[in-house]
Amino acid sequence: MFRWLDTVYADGVVATMRDYSVIYKKHLPEWFIFSLPQALWLYSGIVGMNCIWWKNRNKSCFWISIFFAIAIGMELSQATGYIPGNYDHVDAALLILALAAGLYTNGIFNQEGNGHEEI
C-alpha cells in the first residue's frame, strides 16, 4: 500500500513514526486505530463539501451523498466479498456516525449569521 513512499524516500520516516507509536498502540482500543481514521476522512469530506458548496444546497447534498455512498459502499463490498478486505460492523457504525456528525456540523455552519462572506 505504501510502496510509493519508497519512491520519494519517505519510507524511513514512516518506519520511525511506527516505532514511536508502538507504545501508544497497546493503550488504545482497536476501533480507534483501525476504524476511526476512515470515519474521520468521511467527516472531513462531508464538511469540506459543505465548505465548497455552501451556496447551493442541492449540489452539497449530491456530493455528500456520493462521498458517503463510496465510503459505505466499500465497506459493504467487503461484506459481500466483492472487494478484498474484512467487513467490520464497527467501521460501518462509525461511518454512519461520521455522516451524522458531518451533517450536524454543516447545519450549524449554515445557520443565519454564520460568517460566510462573498468573495
C-alpha positions as CSV (number, residue, x, y, z in Angstrom):
1,M,0.0,0.0,0.0
2,F,2.8,2.4,0.8
3,R,5.2,1.4,-2.0
4,W,5.1,4.9,-3.3
5,L,6.9,6.1,-0.2
6,D,10.0,4.2,-1.3
7,T,9.9,6.3,-4.5
8,V,10.1,9.6,-2.6
9,Y,12.4,8.1,0.0
10,A,10.0,8.7,2.9
11,D,9.7,5.0,4.0
12,G,12.3,5.7,6.7
13,V,10.2,8.4,8.2
14,V,7.1,6.2,8.3
15,A,9.1,3.4,9.9
16,T,10.3,5.8,12.6
17,M,6.8,7.1,13.2
18,R,5.5,3.5,13.6
19,D,8.3,2.7,16.0
20,Y,7.3,5.7,18.2
21,S,3.6,4.8,18.1
22,V,4.1,1.3,19.3
23,I,4.0,2.4,23.0
24,Y,0.6,4.1,22.4
25,K,-0.9,1.3,20.4
26,K,-1.3,-1.0,23.4
27,H,-3.2,1.6,25.3
28,L,-5.7,2.5,22.6
29,P,-8.8,0.4,21.6
30,E,-8.7,-1.3,18.2
31,W,-11.6,0.7,16.8
32,F,-9.5,3.9,17.5
33,I,-6.6,2.6,15.5
34,F,-8.4,0.7,12.7
35,S,-11.9,2.3,12.2
36,L,-11.7,5.9,13.4
37,P,-9.3,7.1,10.6
38,Q,-11.8,6.1,7.9
39,A,-14.6,7.8,9.7
40,L,-12.6,11.0,10.2
41,W,-11.8,11.1,6.5
42,L,-15.5,10.8,5.7
43,Y,-16.4,13.5,8.3
44,S,-13.8,15.9,6.8
45,G,-15.0,15.2,3.3
46,I,-18.6,16.0,4.3
47,V,-17.6,19.2,6.0
48,G,-15.3,20.0,3.0
49,M,-18.1,19.5,0.5
50,N,-20.3,21.9,2.5
51,C,-17.5,24.5,2.5
52,I,-17.2,24.2,-1.2
53,W,-21.0,24.1,-2.0
54,W,-22.5,26.1,0.9
55,K,-24.4,28.4,-1.5
56,N,-26.0,25.5,-3.4
57,R,-27.7,23.0,-1.0
58,N,-28.6,20.7,-3.9
59,K,-25.0,20.3,-5.1
60,S,-23.8,20.0,-1.5
61,C,-26.3,17.2,-0.8
62,F,-25.4,15.5,-4.1
63,W,-21.6,15.4,-3.4
64,I,-22.1,14.5,0.3
65,S,-24.3,11.6,-0.8
66,I,-21.7,10.4,-3.4
67,F,-18.9,10.7,-0.8
68,F,-20.9,8.7,1.8
69,A,-22.0,6.1,-0.8
70,I,-18.4,5.4,-1.8
71,A,-17.3,5.1,1.9
72,I,-20.2,2.8,3.0
73,G,-20.2,1.0,-0.4
74,M,-16.5,0.0,0.0
75,E,-17.4,-1.4,3.5
76,L,-20.4,-3.3,2.2
77,S,-18.5,-4.6,-0.8
78,Q,-16.1,-6.2,1.7
79,A,-19.0,-7.8,3.4
80,T,-20.2,-9.4,0.2
81,G,-16.7,-10.4,-0.9
82,Y,-16.9,-8.2,-4.0
83,I,-13.6,-6.4,-3.0
84,P,-10.9,-7.9,-0.8
85,G,-10.9,-7.0,2.8
86,N,-12.6,-7.7,6.1
87,Y,-16.0,-6.2,6.8
88,D,-16.3,-4.7,10.3
89,H,-19.6,-3.6,11.7
90,V,-17.7,-1.0,13.8
91,D,-16.4,0.5,10.6
92,A,-19.9,0.8,9.2
93,A,-21.3,2.2,12.5
94,L,-18.5,4.8,12.7
95,L,-19.2,5.8,9.0
96,I,-22.8,6.4,9.9
97,L,-21.8,8.4,13.0
98,A,-19.4,10.4,10.9
99,L,-22.2,11.2,8.4
100,A,-24.5,12.3,11.2
101,A,-21.7,14.4,12.8
102,G,-20.8,16.0,9.5
103,L,-24.5,16.9,8.7
104,Y,-24.9,18.3,12.2
105,T,-21.7,20.4,11.8
106,N,-22.9,21.6,8.4
107,G,-26.3,22.6,9.9
108,I,-24.5,24.7,12.5
109,F,-22.4,26.4,9.8
110,N,-25.3,27.0,7.5
111,Q,-27.4,28.9,10.1
112,E,-28.1,32.6,9.6
113,G,-25.3,34.9,10.7
114,N,-22.7,32.2,10.2
115,G,-20.0,34.4,8.9
116,H,-20.0,33.2,5.2
117,E,-18.7,36.0,3.1
118,E,-18.9,36.7,-0.6
119,I,-15.5,36.6,-2.3
